[in-house]
Every structure is written in structure tokens, then in C-alpha cells.
Amino acid sequence: MQRKTLTTPYDTIPRAEFSANLLRLEEAAVQAARSAYAPYSHFSVGAAALLDNGEILAGSNQENAAYPSGLCAERTVLFYAGARYPDAAVQEMVVVAFSATGRVPLITPCGACRQVMMEVCSRHRPFPVLMIGADEAVRVADARFLLPFAFDGSDFVP
């Protein structure tokens, strides 16, 4: 047996190097996080997506006492994008989070959100995901890198 190693290529971007566009997306995600409904976890997440039609959409996590009936911020914004602009591709997506003690240094999407990102990439094209903390952003150039050995529509082909 030959053991192999998976690696996820990523970049870090110091806050001082954020572009005006990235700052706009971050602000949309921060505003979304402020509207999160998180009475159980007290963990508010916001996500924003820039679409190829120029629209910026945002979403927040929505918890529910009947767990797992809630929905993460990333899926909220991606499903909204698909419902509102079904022909528009995601160009870029940012995610931010706040806990009871303040801004989270690094937030990563859960497995279900990664699976949805994979589907959105398959539907249109790959897009970068930026996970932004107070001091820097971690940028994965292709959302598909977040889910190695992914399950996608090709698995249904006979």
C-alpha cells in the first residue's frame, strides 16, 4: 500500500492588502452576521457572494431548537443566489464569524456547506472562498479544494 498525502493550497492575505472589492464583500458578510439568529450557539456567521452579474448577496446562520433544522450562512447565501439568479455564477465568496467574545480569527465552512459549494461549482464554475478574521483572510482559490474526494453528479453516471 502506498500512502499519499492530501494538501489544500491556500494563500493568506493581510488586512492591509485587502482590495476595495474584498472590503465590500467582507462588510456585507459582517452585516449578515449581525442579523444571524443564533440563540443556542451564540455563534454568528455571515457569508457574502459576488455573482458574475455584479450582485452581492449575503446570508447568515439561522438556528432552530429542533436541530438540525437550522441553516448555515454559506448555504443560506448560495441557495438564495441559486433561487434569485439561477444563471449567475458565483465569482467569489467570503465568510466571517463572531462568538460571544468577538471576531473569530478563522472560520471554515462545515462539511454540508462544502458539499453545497461543490454543487455550485459543478453547476457553473469554480470560485474562490475567503475565510476572513480580524487580521487576515485565508483564500482557497477553488471551493472544490475544501472537499477532497467529493461526491458530485458524476457519481450518477452509469
Secondary structure, DSSP 8 states (H G I E B T S, - for coil): ----------EEEEGGG--HHHHHHHHHHHHHHHT-B-TTT--EEEEEEEETTS-EEEEE-B--SSTTSSB-HHHHHHHHHHHH-TT--EEEEEEEEEETTEE-S-----HHHHHHHHHHHHHS----EEEE-SSEEEEESSGGGGSTT---GGGG--
